[in-house]
Amino acid sequence: MAWFGPKRIGLALGSGAARGLAHIGVLKVLDAEGLRPDAIAGTSMGALIGAFYAAGIPVDEMERIALEFDVREVTGVSEVALNKGAVLSGVKVQEFLRRYLPATFEELRMPFGCVATDLTRNVPVHFTEGDLIAAVRASVSVPLALLPVRMDDMLLVDGYVCEPVPVQLARQLGGQTIIGVEVCGAGTVGPLPPVGEVGTVKLKDIAAGVRTGNVQRGTSGMDVLSAVSEAFEGRLAKQELRHASVVVSPDVHNLTGFDYGQAAFAIAAGEEAMAAAVPRLRRKARRPAPVT
């Protein structure tokens, strides 16, 4: 009977900026194990990587893009939008998305959805149809780093503000056994200096972090803001993960959100965490390992 057959696998890829590159490692293991998801939901970096996968981009190609990625591809003098309330306008991010993704959800090869936050109402917005580029661009719009996206009567920012790990969306898309992948930050600052001010907020510090893509945790205003954001994000994620069938938490929590120079480390961490969770996933999804 169908009641006792395999269950559809839904994959919920969480927010985490550069830490989210661990999702590529998760997908590598799922592909290798013959456990390809039947539906994907993503928030922020999870939305970007989920969209790539749903578009049919091979995981090894995604890994190559991540390892060769230079943050200067999406930054530059023409991108600076400090006088408008963010470091970057997001135009180059949108161009990056257009380079790899189809224009609409309907052109994807599998059910996919992503999450943004509407600040005019303080509610999550689930995108599952229509303009794919605009939806993913909205989902990755980290406050202060990228300008929000205006859409109809909404002002959209990063989905992590409301749904860091979109477990319920993955279920709505048809998943029955849901893998929740959490890549939140540690919610901490670096060691306190022996003397001097800490917590001074300077937009130039945020700009430097975004442009270099490789920063250490410290005690600047940017570090304090990041720690507060990560702590908030982690608590929300924990609530959502209670509804997941299998929770995967790669060991990337001590990386900063701008640590794109650690792509290889993050991908390997994703592989290790997912590999450890495969036996549980097989039991939950009724997908026994092939007989050799």
Summary of the structure (lengths in Angstrom):
residues: 292
radius of gyration: 18.5
end to end distance: 25.6
largest distance: 69.3
contacts: 1061
relative contact order: 0.21
helix: 47%
strand: 15%
